[in-house]
Amino acid sequence: MSASLAQRVVDGLKDQILAGDLVPGAKLPSETELIGAYGVSRTVVREAVSRLQAEGLVETFQGRGSFVLAVPEPSTFSLESSAIRTHRDVLAMVDFRLGFESEAAALAAANSTPQNTRAIDEALEQLGAGGDEGAVEADFAFHRAVAVATDNRFYVDLLDALGPMMIMLPRTRLDTQYSMTDAAHVERVRREHEQVATAVAAGDAETARAAMRVHLGNTRRRLAAPHP
């Protein structure tokens, strides 16, 4: 009960902070004032202020009271290619993609529409069509089309933040047998992508998730394999 009462105080004060009624540097109402305003106990008020502190919205000074901090500006996720310095970094990036892109494929299948399926198929057609030239762009376009098909803008925002470098950097560390000029490799990659596309079109979330994991897992194995 006290937790829900504290949350009511938190929500009320947070609304005032976000609305600008309590500006950065302003002192919060005293405990006595908050007790009267919300009809709660001193313990509840202190718990509420502690929660606001934990969220970085207020700072408390002993003997002076609690003061409003500036609301942090929203930041855009970005990753410069220069931050990917080593082979280990590249493997870590593929591991990261394994997690969120597998779930993106499942969500894309769950929300499959003819329009989204068409965009994925169009990207698939371009993959490998021109050898190394344009391969990075076509590969990225496929993965982005899957992200768009999730109907969740955060997947798209994340893919856009990573950009084509998420394809290009791993590729620069692959042995020549995995070049997009190698017919056997092109066919393997095309088939891996096709399995994702087929599962998404069928609305089969579990198979789509598994197909994306297989594709990115194979990418990781190719990267981790010792070069001859």
C-alpha positions in Angstrom: 0.0 0.0 0.0 2.8 2.5 0.9 4.5 1.6 -2.3 1.5 2.7 -4.4 1.0 5.8 -2.3 4.7 6.7 -2.8 4.3 6.2 -6.5 1.3 8.6 -6.5 3.5 11.3 -5.0 6.3 10.5 -7.4 4.0 10.8 -10.4 2.6 14.1 -9.1 6.0 15.6 -8.6 7.3 14.2 -11.8 4.4 15.7 -13.8 5.3 19.1 -12.3 8.9 18.7 -13.1 8.3 17.6 -16.7 5.7 20.4 -17.2 8.2 23.0 -16.0 6.2 24.0 -13.0 9.2 22.9 -10.9 12.1 24.2 -12.8 15.8 23.0 -12.5 17.2 24.4 -9.2 13.8 24.8 -7.6 13.3 23.4 -4.1 10.7 20.7 -3.7 7.9 21.5 -1.3 8.8 20.5 2.3 7.8 17.2 3.7 5.1 18.9 5.7 3.7 20.5 2.6 3.8 17.2 0.6 2.1 15.4 3.5 -0.7 17.9 3.4 -1.0 18.0 -0.4 -1.1 14.2 -0.9 -2.6 13.1 2.4 0.2 10.6 3.1 2.6 9.9 5.9 6.1 11.2 6.3 7.5 7.7 5.5 5.7 7.7 2.2 7.0 11.2 1.3 10.5 10.2 2.0 10.2 7.1 -0.1 8.8 9.1 -3.0 11.7 11.6 -2.8 14.2 8.7 -2.7 12.6 7.3 -5.9 13.0 10.7 -7.6 16.6 10.8 -6.5 17.2 7.3 -8.0 15.7 8.6 -11.3 18.1 11.5 -11.3 15.3 14.1 -11.1 16.2 15.6 -7.7 19.1 15.9 -5.4 18.9 16.2 -1.6 21.2 18.1 0.7 21.0 17.5 4.4 19.5 20.4 6.2 18.6 22.2 3.0 16.1 20.1 1.3 15.6 18.5 -2.1 16.2 20.4 -5.4 15.1 19.7 -8.9 17.8 18.7 -11.4 17.7 19.4 -15.1 15.9 16.7 -17.0 18.4 14.8 -19.2 18.1 15.4 -22.9 17.2 12.3 -24.8 20.2 10.9 -26.6 20.4 9.1 -29.9 22.2 5.8 -30.1 25.1 6.0 -32.4 28.2 3.8 -33.0 31.1 5.1 -35.0 33.0 2.5 -37.1 36.2 3.7 -35.4 34.8 2.2 -32.1 35.1 -1.3 -33.7 38.8 -1.7 -33.4 39.6 -5.3 -33.1 38.5 -8.7 -34.4 37.0 -9.3 -30.9 34.9 -6.2 -31.3 33.5 -7.4 -34.6 32.6 -10.8 -33.0 30.9 -8.9 -30.2 28.9 -6.9 -32.6 27.7 -10.0 -34.3 26.7 -11.4 -30.9 24.8 -8.2 -30.3 23.0 -8.6 -33.6 22.2 -12.2 -32.9 20.1 -11.1 -30.0 18.0 -8.3 -31.3 17.8 -9.3 -35.0 16.5 -12.8 -34.1 13.7 -11.2 -32.2 13.1 -8.7 -35.0 12.6 -11.6 -37.4 10.1 -13.2 -35.1 8.2 -10.0 -34.7 8.3 -9.3 -38.4 6.7 -12.7 -39.0 4.1 -12.0 -36.3 3.2 -8.7 -38.1 3.7 -10.0 -41.6 1.9 -8.0 -44.4 2.2 -8.3 -48.2 3.8 -4.9 -48.4 6.5 -5.7 -45.9 7.1 -9.1 -47.5 7.5 -7.5 -50.8 10.2 -5.2 -49.5 12.1 -8.1 -48.0 11.8 -10.1 -51.3 13.1 -7.1 -53.3 16.1 -6.8 -51.1 16.7 -10.5 -51.3 16.7 -10.3 -55.2 19.5 -7.7 -55.1 21.7 -9.8 -52.7 24.6 -11.3 -54.6 23.3 -10.1 -57.9 26.3 -7.9 -58.5 29.2 -9.7 -56.8 31.0 -7.6 -54.2 29.8 -4.4 -55.8 26.7 -3.3 -53.9 26.7 -6.5 -51.8 27.0 -4.5 -48.5 24.1 -2.2 -49.4 21.9 -5.1 -50.5 22.6 -7.1 -47.4 21.9 -4.2 -45.1 18.7 -3.4 -47.1 17.5 -6.9 -46.4 18.1 -6.7 -42.6 16.6 -3.2 -42.5 13.5 -4.5 -44.4 13.1 -7.1 -41.7 13.4 -4.4 -39.0 10.7 -2.3 -40.8 8.4 -5.3 -40.9 8.4 -5.5 -37.1 6.2 -2.3 -37.1 8.4 -1.2 -34.2 10.4 1.9 -34.9 13.0 1.1 -32.3 14.3 -1.8 -34.3 14.5 0.5 -37.4 16.2 3.2 -35.3 18.8 0.8 -34.1 19.5 -0.7 -37.5 19.9 2.9 -38.9 22.3 3.8 -36.1 24.5 0.8 -36.9 24.2 1.4 -40.6 25.8 -0.7 -43.4 29.0 -0.9 -41.3 27.4 -3.7 -39.4 27.7 -5.7 -42.7 30.9 -4.1 -44.0 33.2 -4.5 -41.0 32.7 -8.2 -40.5 33.1 -8.8 -44.2 36.5 -7.1 -44.3 37.7 -9.7 -41.8 36.5 -12.7 -43.7 38.8 -15.0 -45.7 38.6 -14.7 -49.5 36.6 -18.0 -49.7 33.8 -16.0 -48.2 33.9 -13.2 -50.8 30.7 -12.3 -52.6 32.6 -13.2 -55.8 32.7 -16.8 -54.7 29.7 -18.6 -56.2 29.3 -21.2 -53.5 29.4 -18.6 -50.7 27.0 -16.3 -52.5 24.5 -19.2 -52.7 25.0 -20.1 -49.0 24.3 -16.5 -48.0 21.4 -16.1 -50.3 19.8 -19.4 -49.0 20.3 -18.2 -45.4 18.5 -15.0 -46.2 15.8 -16.7 -48.2 14.9 -19.0 -45.2 14.4 -15.8 -43.1 12.2 -14.3 -45.8 10.1 -17.4 -46.3 9.4 -17.7 -42.6 8.5 -14.1 -42.3 6.1 -14.3 -45.3 4.5 -17.4 -43.7 4.0 -15.6 -40.5 6.0 -18.3 -38.7 7.6 -16.4 -35.8 9.6 -19.3 -34.3 11.0 -20.4 -37.7 11.9 -16.8 -38.6 13.7 -16.4 -35.3 15.6 -19.6 -35.8 16.5 -18.8 -39.4 18.0 -15.5 -38.4 19.9 -17.1 -35.6 21.3 -19.7 -38.0 22.3 -17.0 -40.5 24.1 -14.8 -38.0 25.5 -17.8 -36.2 27.0 -18.9 -39.4 28.4 -15.4 -39.9 30.0 -15.6 -36.5 31.5 -19.1 -37.2 32.9 -17.9 -40.5 34.5 -14.9 -38.6 35.8 -17.1 -35.8 37.3 -19.7 -38.1 41.1 -19.6 -38.4 42.3 -18.4 -41.8 44.4 -20.9 -43.8 
